[in-house]
């Protein structure tokens, strides 16, 4: 039956004036396998699933009824499985090995059962792999995209990707906010003191007032330790020194600085951070420069 159906494939192809290359281009079945199908030599094909797919595609392309060809292939592989059955495998390997090692009949049966379990698992894995390969071949032959993973995996991956994007977006939004902590040289992460509106007169007297937004400032008086304070909108902080006061603050256009009774208003340079050194008789301002 195999050779008869193979000759039918060959005669039909030649009658249609088709070359192997033309059939291969249309069916995506390699010329080598087309020749083996025409010869009825299924032993050269990669397996049962492939043989069924190849012969079905070939016969359908030639306009023939595919059922007899598929049945022929299935019958061939059914007989092949019977010839190489499980008992032959067991007798040739596990049971004989157990007998030669002096095992008892109970051990023979135990070896047979273990081998049967392993063979069943192996066959199940092989069958699953064959189905996946056949599905991949079918997709390629029909011009569909190759799918190697199931849809549930794709959905899980999509949810993981979306969750990661949300986390990254939230982190970026946080980092884009004005940092309430001044640089480490201005006092590290120590909690800021409460704003103070009252200040006694001194050679260097500075009052910093936040406008309609929160302001963060750091300062150091007469070479002392670095300190920092957070001013809520509308609050002020008084600072004094005998010889030198270093002040650093952000949001310059939203901040009011008063030095020895004089209001400083020259913060129009567009800089967000200002560093100013105050002395009893003068002051010097630096935009974005932590110079003391």
C-alpha positions in Angstrom: 0.0 0.0 0.0 2.8 2.4 0.8 4.5 1.9 -2.6 1.2 2.1 -4.4 0.2 5.4 -2.9 3.7 6.7 -3.5 3.5 5.9 -7.2 0.2 7.7 -7.3 1.8 10.8 -5.9 4.6 10.6 -8.4 2.4 10.0 -11.4 0.1 12.8 -10.5 3.0 15.2 -10.0 4.5 14.3 -13.3 1.2 14.6 -15.1 0.8 18.1 -13.7 4.3 18.9 -15.0 5.5 19.9 -11.6 9.1 19.6 -10.4 10.2 18.8 -6.9 11.3 22.4 -6.4 7.9 23.7 -7.3 6.1 21.3 -4.9 8.6 22.2 -2.1 8.0 25.9 -2.7 4.3 25.4 -2.4 4.1 22.9 0.4 7.3 23.8 2.4 8.1 20.0 2.4 11.7 19.4 1.5 12.5 17.7 -1.8 14.2 14.8 0.0 11.0 13.9 1.9 8.9 14.3 -1.2 11.0 11.7 -2.9 10.8 9.3 0.1 7.0 9.6 0.1 6.9 8.7 -3.6 9.1 5.7 -2.9 6.9 4.7 0.1 10.0 4.8 2.3 8.7 6.2 5.6 11.7 5.0 7.5 13.6 8.0 6.2 11.1 10.5 7.6 11.6 12.2 11.0 8.6 10.6 12.7 4.9 9.8 12.6 3.6 13.3 13.1 5.9 14.7 10.5 5.0 11.9 8.0 1.3 12.5 8.4 1.7 16.3 7.9 4.0 15.9 4.9 1.8 13.4 3.0 -1.3 15.3 3.8 0.1 18.6 2.5 1.5 16.8 -0.6 -1.7 15.0 -1.5 -3.8 18.1 -0.9 -1.6 20.2 -3.1 -2.0 17.6 -5.9 -5.8 17.7 -5.5 -5.9 14.1 -4.2 -8.1 12.7 -1.4 -5.8 12.9 1.7 -7.6 10.2 3.8 -6.1 7.1 2.1 -2.6 8.5 2.4 -3.0 9.5 6.1 -4.5 6.1 6.9 -1.5 4.4 5.1 1.0 6.3 7.2 -0.8 5.6 10.5 -1.0 1.9 9.7 2.7 1.8 9.0 3.6 3.4 12.3 1.1 1.3 14.2 2.8 -1.8 13.0 6.2 -0.4 13.7 5.2 0.3 17.4 3.9 -3.3 17.7 7.2 -4.7 16.4 9.2 -2.7 19.0 6.9 -3.0 21.9 7.5 -2.6 25.6 8.2 -6.2 26.5 11.1 -6.4 24.0 12.6 -3.3 25.6 12.2 -4.7 29.1 13.5 -8.2 28.2 16.6 -6.7 26.5 17.5 -4.3 29.3 16.2 -4.2 32.9 14.9 -7.7 33.5 17.8 -9.5 31.9 20.2 -7.3 33.8 18.5 -8.1 37.1 18.5 -11.8 36.4 22.2 -11.9 35.5 23.0 -10.0 38.7 21.3 -12.8 40.7 18.1 -11.0 41.6 15.0 -12.6 42.9 11.7 -12.8 41.0 10.3 -10.0 43.1 13.3 -7.9 42.0 12.6 -8.8 38.4 9.0 -7.5 38.7 10.3 -4.4 40.5 12.8 -3.7 37.7 10.0 -4.2 35.1 7.6 -1.8 36.9 10.3 0.9 37.3 11.3 0.6 33.6 7.6 0.7 32.6 7.2 4.0 34.5 10.3 5.5 33.0 9.3 4.4 29.5 5.8 5.8 30.0 7.2 9.2 31.1 9.6 9.2 28.2 6.9 8.4 25.6 4.6 11.1 27.0 7.4 13.7 26.7 8.2 12.5 23.2 4.6 12.7 22.2 4.3 16.2 23.6 7.5 17.2 21.8 6.2 15.7 18.5 2.9 17.7 18.9 4.8 20.9 19.4 7.1 20.2 16.4 4.1 19.3 14.2 2.3 22.5 15.3 5.4 24.6 14.5 5.7 22.9 11.1 2.0 23.5 10.4 2.3 27.2 11.3 5.3 27.7 9.1 3.7 25.8 6.2 0.5 27.8 6.4 2.4 31.1 6.7 1.3 31.7 10.3 3.7 33.0 13.0 5.6 30.4 14.9 4.3 30.0 18.5 6.6 28.2 21.0 4.9 29.2 24.3 1.3 29.1 25.4 -0.9 32.1 25.9 -0.9 31.9 29.6 2.8 32.5 29.7 2.4 35.5 27.4 -0.3 37.0 29.7 1.9 36.5 32.8 4.8 38.1 31.0 2.6 41.1 29.9 1.4 41.7 33.5 5.0 41.5 34.8 6.1 44.0 32.1 3.3 46.4 32.9 4.0 46.2 36.7 7.6 46.9 36.1 6.7 50.0 34.0 4.4 51.3 36.7 7.2 50.9 39.3 9.7 52.7 37.1 7.2 55.5 36.3 6.5 56.0 40.0 10.2 56.1 40.8 10.8 58.6 38.1 8.0 60.9 39.4 9.5 60.7 42.8 13.0 61.5 41.6 11.7 64.5 39.6 10.4 66.1 42.7 12.4 68.7 44.5 14.6 66.8 47.0 13.8 67.8 50.5 17.2 66.8 51.7 20.1 69.2 51.0 23.5 67.7 49.9 25.4 65.7 52.5 27.9 68.5 53.2 25.0 70.6 54.5 24.2 68.4 57.4 23.3 64.9 56.1 20.0 63.4 57.0 19.4 65.0 60.4 15.8 66.1 60.9 15.4 69.8 60.2 14.7 72.2 63.1 11.4 74.1 63.5 11.3 77.4 61.7 11.9 80.4 63.9 10.4 83.8 63.1 12.2 85.7 65.8 15.9 86.7 65.7 18.0 89.0 67.9 20.1 91.7 66.4 23.7 90.7 65.5 26.5 91.9 63.2 25.1 89.4 60.6 21.3 89.1 60.7 19.5 87.2 57.9 15.8 86.4 57.7 14.6 83.9 55.1 10.9 83.7 54.2 9.3 81.0 52.0 6.8 82.4 49.4 3.9 80.3 48.2 5.9 77.1 48.0 8.0 75.0 50.5 11.7 76.0 50.7 14.7 74.0 52.0 17.7 75.8 53.2 21.0 75.0 54.8 23.4 77.3 56.7 26.6 77.5 58.8 27.4 80.3 61.2 30.9 81.4 62.2 32.5 78.1 61.1 30.1 76.0 63.2 28.3 72.8 62.1 26.2 72.6 59.0 22.4 72.8 59.7 19.3 72.7 57.6 15.7 73.6 57.9 12.4 73.2 55.9 10.2 76.2 55.6 6.5 75.8 54.9 4.9 78.4 52.7 4.7 81.8 54.5 7.1 80.8 57.3 10.4 82.5 58.1 13.7 81.5 59.6 16.1 83.9 61.4 19.9 83.4 61.2 22.6 85.3 63.0 26.4 85.3 63.0 29.2 87.5 64.4 31.6 87.3 61.4 30.4 85.0 58.7 27.1 83.2 57.7 26.9 80.8 54.8 23.4 80.2 53.4 22.2 77.8 50.7 18.6 77.6 49.6 16.5 76.4 46.6 13.5 78.0 44.8 15.2 81.4 44.7 12.3 83.1 42.9 9.9 81.8 45.7 12.2 83.0 48.5 12.6 86.3 50.3 16.0 87.0 51.9 16.5 90.0 54.3 20.1 90.9 55.3 20.6 93.4 58.1 17.2 95.0 57.4 17.7 95.1 53.6 15.6 92.8 51.3 17.6 91.1 48.6 15.7 90.7 45.3 18.4 89.9 42.7 17.4 86.3 42.1 16.4 86.7 38.5 19.2 84.7 37.0 17.1 81.7 36.5 19.0 79.5 39.0 17.1 77.2 41.4 19.9 76.9 44.0 21.7 79.9 45.5 24.8 80.1 47.8 25.4 83.3 49.6 28.2 84.4 52.0 27.2 87.1 54.5 29.6 89.3 56.4 29.0 92.2 58.8 29.6 94.8 56.1 28.7 93.0 52.8 27.6 89.8 51.1 28.5 87.8 48.0 26.1 85.5 46.1 26.9 82.5 44.0 24.3 80.7 41.9 24.7 76.8 41.9 28.1 77.0 43.5 28.7 75.6 47.0 31.5 78.0 47.8 31.8 79.1 51.4 
